Amino acid sequence: MSAYLEHALAFECQQETLVAVLATPSTQACAPVGLVIVVGGPQYRVGAHRQFVELARSAAAAGFPALRFDCRGMGDSTGNHPGFEALDDDIEAAIDTLQSQQPGIRRVLLWGLCDGAAAAALYSARRKDPRVAGLALLNPWVRSEATLARTQLKHWYGQRLLQPAFWQKVFSGGVGLTAARDLLSNARLGIGRQPAPAADFRSVMLAGLTQLPAPAQVHLAERDATAQEFDTLVDAEPAWRTLKDSGRLHLSRLPGADHTLTDAASRQTLERDVVRQLTAVAAK
């Protein structure tokens, strides 16, 4: 007998119909904590190589109901996709639906990948939903010109500058004017201080992470540019660095992993960590 059960359901959000799959434990009682998987675009509730399916099943097998859903305009849901910065209504409707299906649930953990991770943090900041007990994020999206430039300098140009072949190309004329111009432009953006405006979505994300009742868990894939950019942001911006140093932002590295964790070992590590985080929330 399987350790989990699954059934499809639909719920309403802003006059649109959202499609979801709920996984629940079949061999033990449900914990009072659930998992809501926030899917960014352009993806739907299954995830690359069934990543979201396996995460939901892993949580359910451990006793934690898990809901994965298509936000508006994605997958089988109706409407137009509003973008990751405007998914608050979708996330709130998903939490409401999880509670209506599992009335014993009092708190939820939000999990997201890339801009789905950003959307979860934005929801935490703007809605201040007391049901959200924590965030579990994979390779959060924090793109800006400055962070992209710093990341490229560190992970691309920095490595190339140490390669003899690069300098051979420079002195032989193999590096064109366009490449040189890009390098100088990235250097100016990466080295200069460019504070984000008050309405910048990264500032809102930071507020969402700061006000959580428990430290946020962030997994970063070693071979992913989005993860590298998040790492760069945390190191470069004092407010983010303070959050990490205070223990309120816990970074977990996934050696050799790519953006969607195509290797089974990385996926299993993440699933175990999410279950541990759910267990910790349930114990409080």
Contacts in CASP RR format, 6 or more apart in sequence:
PFRMAT RR
TARGET T0000
AUTHOR 0000-0000-0000
METHOD contacts of the structure
MODEL  1
MSAYLEHALAFECQQETLVAVLATPSTQACAPVGLVIVVGGPQYRVGAHR
QFVELARSAAAAGFPALRFDCRGMGDSTGNHPGFEALDDDIEAAIDTLQS
QQPGIRRVLLWGLCDGAAAAALYSARRKDPRVAGLALLNPWVRSEATLAR
TQLKHWYGQRLLQPAFWQKVFSGGVGLTAARDLLSNARLGIGRQPAPAAD
FRSVMLAGLTQLPAPAQVHLAERDATAQEFDTLVDAEPAWRTLKDSGRLH
LSRLPGADHTLTDAASRQTLERDVVRQLTAVAAK
1 26 0 8 1.000
1 27 0 8 1.000
2 26 0 8 1.000
3 25 0 8 1.000
3 26 0 8 1.000
3 27 0 8 1.000
3 60 0 8 1.000
3 61 0 8 1.000
4 23 0 8 1.000
4 24 0 8 1.000
4 25 0 8 1.000
4 26 0 8 1.000
4 57 0 8 1.000
4 60 0 8 1.000
4 61 0 8 1.000
5 23 0 8 1.000
5 24 0 8 1.000
5 25 0 8 1.000
5 26 0 8 1.000
5 60 0 8 1.000
6 21 0 8 1.000
6 22 0 8 1.000
6 23 0 8 1.000
6 24 0 8 1.000
6 57 0 8 1.000
6 60 0 8 1.000
7 21 0 8 1.000
7 22 0 8 1.000
8 19 0 8 1.000
8 20 0 8 1.000
8 21 0 8 1.000
9 19 0 8 1.000
9 20 0 8 1.000
9 21 0 8 1.000
9 22 0 8 1.000
9 97 0 8 1.000
9 101 0 8 1.000
10 17 0 8 1.000
10 18 0 8 1.000
10 19 0 8 1.000
10 20 0 8 1.000
11 17 0 8 1.000
11 18 0 8 1.000
11 20 0 8 1.000
11 69 0 8 1.000
11 93 0 8 1.000
11 94 0 8 1.000
11 96 0 8 1.000
11 97 0 8 1.000
12 18 0 8 1.000
12 93 0 8 1.000
13 72 0 8 1.000
13 89 0 8 1.000
13 90 0 8 1.000
13 93 0 8 1.000
14 72 0 8 1.000
14 89 0 8 1.000
16 72 0 8 1.000
16 73 0 8 1.000
16 77 0 8 1.000
16 78 0 8 1.000
16 79 0 8 1.000
17 77 0 8 1.000
17 78 0 8 1.000
18 69 0 8 1.000
18 70 0 8 1.000
18 71 0 8 1.000
18 72 0 8 1.000
18 77 0 8 1.000
18 78 0 8 1.000
18 90 0 8 1.000
18 93 0 8 1.000
18 94 0 8 1.000
19 45 0 8 1.000
19 69 0 8 1.000
19 70 0 8 1.000
19 75 0 8 1.000
19 76 0 8 1.000
19 77 0 8 1.000
20 45 0 8 1.000
20 67 0 8 1.000
20 68 0 8 1.000
20 69 0 8 1.000
20 70 0 8 1.000
20 94 0 8 1.000
20 97 0 8 1.000
21 45 0 8 1.000
21 53 0 8 1.000
21 56 0 8 1.000
21 67 0 8 1.000
21 68 0 8 1.000
21 69 0 8 1.000
22 65 0 8 1.000
22 66 0 8 1.000
22 67 0 8 1.000
22 98 0 8 1.000
22 101 0 8 1.000
22 102 0 8 1.000
23 56 0 8 1.000
23 57 0 8 1.000
23 59 0 8 1.000
23 60 0 8 1.000
23 65 0 8 1.000
23 66 0 8 1.000
23 67 0 8 1.000
23 68 0 8 1.000
24 30 0 8 1.000
24 60 0 8 1.000
24 65 0 8 1.000
24 102 0 8 1.000
25 60 0 8 1.000
25 61 0 8 1.000
25 62 0 8 1.000
25 63 0 8 1.000
25 64 0 8 1.000
25 65 0 8 1.000
28 63 0 8 1.000
29 63 0 8 1.000
30 63 0 8 1.000
30 64 0 8 1.000
30 65 0 8 1.000
30 102 0 8 1.000
30 104 0 8 1.000
30 105 0 8 1.000
31 63 0 8 1.000
31 64 0 8 1.000
31 65 0 8 1.000
31 278 0 8 1.000
31 282 0 8 1.000
32 104 0 8 1.000
32 105 0 8 1.000
32 106 0 8 1.000
32 107 0 8 1.000
32 282 0 8 1.000
33 64 0 8 1.000
33 105 0 8 1.000
33 106 0 8 1.000
33 107 0 8 1.000
33 108 0 8 1.000
33 109 0 8 1.000
33 133 0 8 1.000
33 278 0 8 1.000
33 281 0 8 1.000
33 282 0 8 1.000
34 59 0 8 1.000
34 64 0 8 1.000
34 65 0 8 1.000
34 66 0 8 1.000
34 67 0 8 1.000
34 98 0 8 1.000
34 102 0 8 1.000
34 105 0 8 1.000
34 107 0 8 1.000
34 108 0 8 1.000
34 109 0 8 1.000
34 278 0 8 1.000
35 55 0 8 1.000
35 56 0 8 1.000
35 59 0 8 1.000
35 64 0 8 1.000
35 65 0 8 1.000
35 66 0 8 1.000
35 67 0 8 1.000
35 108 0 8 1.000
35 109 0 8 1.000
35 111 0 8 1.000
35 274 0 8 1.000
35 278 0 8 1.000
36 66 0 8 1.000
36 67 0 8 1.000
36 91 0 8 1.000
36 94 0 8 1.000
36 95 0 8 1.000
36 98 0 8 1.000
36 108 0 8 1.000
36 109 0 8 1.000
36 110 0 8 1.000
36 111 0 8 1.000
37 45 0 8 1.000
37 52 0 8 1.000
37 55 0 8 1.000
37 56 0 8 1.000
37 66 0 8 1.000
37 67 0 8 1.000
37 68 0 8 1.000
37 69 0 8 1.000
37 111 0 8 1.000
37 112 0 8 1.000
38 71 0 8 1.000
38 87 0 8 1.000
38 91 0 8 1.000
38 94 0 8 1.000
38 110 0 8 1.000
38 111 0 8 1.000
38 112 0 8 1.000
38 116 0 8 1.000
38 117 0 8 1.000
38 119 0 8 1.000
38 120 0 8 1.000
38 123 0 8 1.000
39 45 0 8 1.000
39 47 0 8 1.000
39 52 0 8 1.000
39 68 0 8 1.000
39 69 0 8 1.000
39 70 0 8 1.000
39 71 0 8 1.000
39 74 0 8 1.000
39 112 0 8 1.000
39 113 0 8 1.000
39 116 0 8 1.000
40 71 0 8 1.000
40 74 0 8 1.000
40 84 0 8 1.000
40 87 0 8 1.000
40 112 0 8 1.000
40 113 0 8 1.000
40 114 0 8 1.000
40 115 0 8 1.000
40 116 0 8 1.000
40 119 0 8 1.000
41 74 0 8 1.000
41 81 0 8 1.000
41 83 0 8 1.000
41 84 0 8 1.000
41 114 0 8 1.000
41 115 0 8 1.000
41 116 0 8 1.000
42 74 0 8 1.000
43 74 0 8 1.000
43 113 0 8 1.000
44 70 0 8 1.000
44 74 0 8 1.000
44 75 0 8 1.000
44 76 0 8 1.000
45 52 0 8 1.000
45 68 0 8 1.000
45 69 0 8 1.000
45 70 0 8 1.000
45 75 0 8 1.000
46 52 0 8 1.000
46 53 0 8 1.000
46 68 0 8 1.000
47 53 0 8 1.000
47 260 0 8 1.000
48 260 0 8 1.000
48 262 0 8 1.000
49 260 0 8 1.000
49 262 0 8 1.000
51 113 0 8 1.000
51 260 0 8 1.000
51 261 0 8 1.000
51 267 0 8 1.000
52 68 0 8 1.000
53 68 0 8 1.000
54 267 0 8 1.000
54 271 0 8 1.000
55 66 0 8 1.000
55 68 0 8 1.000
55 111 0 8 1.000
55 267 0 8 1.000
55 270 0 8 1.000
55 271 0 8 1.000
55 274 0 8 1.000
56 66 0 8 1.000
56 67 0 8 1.000
56 68 0 8 1.000
57 66 0 8 1.000
58 271 0 8 1.000
58 272 0 8 1.000
58 274 0 8 1.000
58 275 0 8 1.000
59 65 0 8 1.000
59 66 0 8 1.000
59 271 0 8 1.000
59 274 0 8 1.000
59 275 0 8 1.000
59 278 0 8 1.000
60 66 0 8 1.000
62 275 0 8 1.000
62 278 0 8 1.000
62 279 0 8 1.000
64 275 0 8 1.000
64 278 0 8 1.000
64 282 0 8 1.000
65 98 0 8 1.000
65 101 0 8 1.000
65 102 0 8 1.000
65 105 0 8 1.000
67 94 0 8 1.000
67 97 0 8 1.000
67 98 0 8 1.000
67 101 0 8 1.000
69 77 0 8 1.000
69 90 0 8 1.000
69 94 0 8 1.000
69 97 0 8 1.000
70 76 0 8 1.000
70 77 0 8 1.000
71 77 0 8 1.000
71 81 0 8 1.000
71 82 0 8 1.000
71 87 0 8 1.000
71 90 0 8 1.000
72 78 0 8 1.000
72 79 0 8 1.000
72 80 0 8 1.000
72 81 0 8 1.000
72 82 0 8 1.000
72 90 0 8 1.000
73 79 0 8 1.000
73 80 0 8 1.000
73 81 0 8 1.000
74 81 0 8 1.000
82 90 0 8 1.000
83 115 0 8 1.000
84 115 0 8 1.000
84 116 0 8 1.000
84 118 0 8 1.000
84 119 0 8 1.000
84 122 0 8 1.000
84 141 0 8 1.000
85 118 0 8 1.000
85 119 0 8 1.000
85 122 0 8 1.000
85 201 0 8 1.000
87 116 0 8 1.000
87 119 0 8 1.000
87 122 0 8 1.000
87 123 0 8 1.000
88 122 0 8 1.000
88 123 0 8 1.000
88 126 0 8 1.000
88 127 0 8 1.000
91 110 0 8 1.000
91 119 0 8 1.000
91 120 0 8 1.000
91 123 0 8 1.000
91 127 0 8 1.000
92 123 0 8 1.000
92 127 0 8 1.000
92 129 0 8 1.000
95 108 0 8 1.000
95 129 0 8 1.000
95 131 0 8 1.000
95 132 0 8 1.000
98 105 0 8 1.000
98 108 0 8 1.000
99 105 0 8 1.000
99 131 0 8 1.000
106 131 0 8 1.000
107 131 0 8 1.000
107 132 0 8 1.000
107 133 0 8 1.000
107 281 0 8 1.000
108 131 0 8 1.000
108 132 0 8 1.000
108 133 0 8 1.000
109 132 0 8 1.000
109 133 0 8 1.000
109 134 0 8 1.000
109 135 0 8 1.000
109 136 0 8 1.000
109 274 0 8 1.000
109 277 0 8 1.000
109 278 0 8 1.000
109 281 0 8 1.000
110 120 0 8 1.000
110 123 0 8 1.000
110 124 0 8 1.000
110 132 0 8 1.000
110 134 0 8 1.000
110 135 0 8 1.000
110 136 0 8 1.000
111 120 0 8 1.000
111 135 0 8 1.000
111 136 0 8 1.000
111 137 0 8 1.000
111 138 0 8 1.000
111 274 0 8 1.000
112 119 0 8 1.000
112 120 0 8 1.000
112 136 0 8 1.000
112 137 0 8 1.000
112 138 0 8 1.000
113 137 0 8 1.000
113 138 0 8 1.000
113 139 0 8 1.000
113 260 0 8 1.000
114 138 0 8 1.000
114 139 0 8 1.000
114 140 0 8 1.000
114 141 0 8 1.000
114 226 0 8 1.000
114 259 0 8 1.000
115 141 0 8 1.000
116 141 0 8 1.000
117 135 0 8 1.000
117 137 0 8 1.000
117 138 0 8 1.000
117 139 0 8 1.000
117 140 0 8 1.000
117 141 0 8 1.000
117 218 0 8 1.000
118 140 0 8 1.000
118 141 0 8 1.000
118 142 0 8 1.000
118 201 0 8 1.000
118 205 0 8 1.000
120 135 0 8 1.000
120 137 0 8 1.000
121 135 0 8 1.000
121 137 0 8 1.000
121 140 0 8 1.000
121 204 0 8 1.000
121 205 0 8 1.000
121 208 0 8 1.000
121 209 0 8 1.000
121 216 0 8 1.000
122 201 0 8 1.000
122 204 0 8 1.000
122 205 0 8 1.000
122 208 0 8 1.000
123 129 0 8 1.000
123 132 0 8 1.000
124 132 0 8 1.000
124 134 0 8 1.000
124 135 0 8 1.000
124 208 0 8 1.000
124 209 0 8 1.000
124 211 0 8 1.000
124 212 0 8 1.000
125 204 0 8 1.000
125 205 0 8 1.000
125 207 0 8 1.000
125 208 0 8 1.000
125 211 0 8 1.000
126 204 0 8 1.000
128 211 0 8 1.000
132 212 0 8 1.000
133 212 0 8 1.000
133 213 0 8 1.000
133 214 0 8 1.000
133 281 0 8 1.000
133 284 0 8 1.000
134 212 0 8 1.000
134 213 0 8 1.000
134 214 0 8 1.000
134 216 0 8 1.000
134 277 0 8 1.000
134 281 0 8 1.000
135 209 0 8 1.000
135 212 0 8 1.000
135 216 0 8 1.000
135 217 0 8 1.000
136 216 0 8 1.000
136 217 0 8 1.000
136 219 0 8 1.000
136 273 0 8 1.000
136 274 0 8 1.000
136 277 0 8 1.000
137 216 0 8 1.000
137 217 0 8 1.000
137 218 0 8 1.000
137 219 0 8 1.000
138 218 0 8 1.000
138 219 0 8 1.000
138 221 0 8 1.000
138 261 0 8 1.000
138 270 0 8 1.000
139 219 0 8 1.000
139 220 0 8 1.000
139 221 0 8 1.000
139 224 0 8 1.000
139 226 0 8 1.000
139 227 0 8 1.000
139 230 0 8 1.000
139 259 0 8 1.000
140 205 0 8 1.000
140 218 0 8 1.000
140 226 0 8 1.000
140 230 0 8 1.000
141 226 0 8 1.000
142 202 0 8 1.000
142 205 0 8 1.000
142 229 0 8 1.000
142 230 0 8 1.000
142 233 0 8 1.000
143 226 0 8 1.000
143 229 0 8 1.000
144 196 0 8 1.000
144 200 0 8 1.000
144 202 0 8 1.000
145 189 0 8 1.000
145 194 0 8 1.000
146 189 0 8 1.000
146 190 0 8 1.000
146 192 0 8 1.000
146 194 0 8 1.000
147 229 0 8 1.000
147 232 0 8 1.000
147 233 0 8 1.000
147 236 0 8 1.000
148 189 0 8 1.000
148 229 0 8 1.000
149 185 0 8 1.000
149 186 0 8 1.000
149 187 0 8 1.000
149 188 0 8 1.000
149 189 0 8 1.000
149 190 0 8 1.000
150 189 0 8 1.000
150 190 0 8 1.000
150 232 0 8 1.000
150 236 0 8 1.000
151 225 0 8 1.000
151 228 0 8 1.000
151 229 0 8 1.000
151 232 0 8 1.000
152 186 0 8 1.000
153 186 0 8 1.000
153 187 0 8 1.000
153 190 0 8 1.000
153 191 0 8 1.000
154 228 0 8 1.000
154 232 0 8 1.000
155 225 0 8 1.000
155 228 0 8 1.000
157 183 0 8 1.000
157 186 0 8 1.000
160 166 0 8 1.000
166 175 0 8 1.000
169 175 0 8 1.000
196 202 0 8 1.000
196 203 0 8 1.000
197 203 0 8 1.000
202 233 0 8 1.000
206 239 0 8 1.000
206 240 0 8 1.000
206 243 0 8 1.000
209 216 0 8 1.000
209 243 0 8 1.000
209 248 0 8 1.000
209 249 0 8 1.000
210 243 0 8 1.000
210 248 0 8 1.000
212 248 0 8 1.000
214 280 0 8 1.000
214 281 0 8 1.000
214 284 0 8 1.000
215 247 0 8 1.000
215 248 0 8 1.000
215 249 0 8 1.000
215 250 0 8 1.000
216 248 0 8 1.000
216 249 0 8 1.000
216 250 0 8 1.000
217 250 0 8 1.000
217 252 0 8 1.000
217 273 0 8 1.000
217 274 0 8 1.000
217 277 0 8 1.000
218 230 0 8 1.000
218 249 0 8 1.000
218 250 0 8 1.000
218 251 0 8 1.000
218 252 0 8 1.000
219 252 0 8 1.000
219 253 0 8 1.000
219 254 0 8 1.000
219 270 0 8 1.000
219 273 0 8 1.000
220 227 0 8 1.000
220 228 0 8 1.000
220 230 0 8 1.000
220 231 0 8 1.000
220 251 0 8 1.000
220 252 0 8 1.000
220 253 0 8 1.000
220 254 0 8 1.000
221 227 0 8 1.000
221 254 0 8 1.000
221 256 0 8 1.000
221 257 0 8 1.000
221 258 0 8 1.000
221 259 0 8 1.000
221 261 0 8 1.000
221 266 0 8 1.000
222 253 0 8 1.000
222 254 0 8 1.000
222 255 0 8 1.000
222 256 0 8 1.000
222 257 0 8 1.000
223 256 0 8 1.000
223 257 0 8 1.000
223 258 0 8 1.000
224 257 0 8 1.000
224 258 0 8 1.000
224 259 0 8 1.000
225 259 0 8 1.000
226 259 0 8 1.000
227 259 0 8 1.000
231 251 0 8 1.000
233 240 0 8 1.000
234 240 0 8 1.000
234 241 0 8 1.000
234 243 0 8 1.000
234 244 0 8 1.000
234 249 0 8 1.000
234 251 0 8 1.000
235 241 0 8 1.000
240 249 0 8 1.000
243 249 0 8 1.000
244 251 0 8 1.000
252 273 0 8 1.000
254 261 0 8 1.000
254 266 0 8 1.000
254 269 0 8 1.000
254 270 0 8 1.000
256 263 0 8 1.000
256 266 0 8 1.000
257 263 0 8 1.000
257 266 0 8 1.000
261 267 0 8 1.000
261 270 0 8 1.000
END
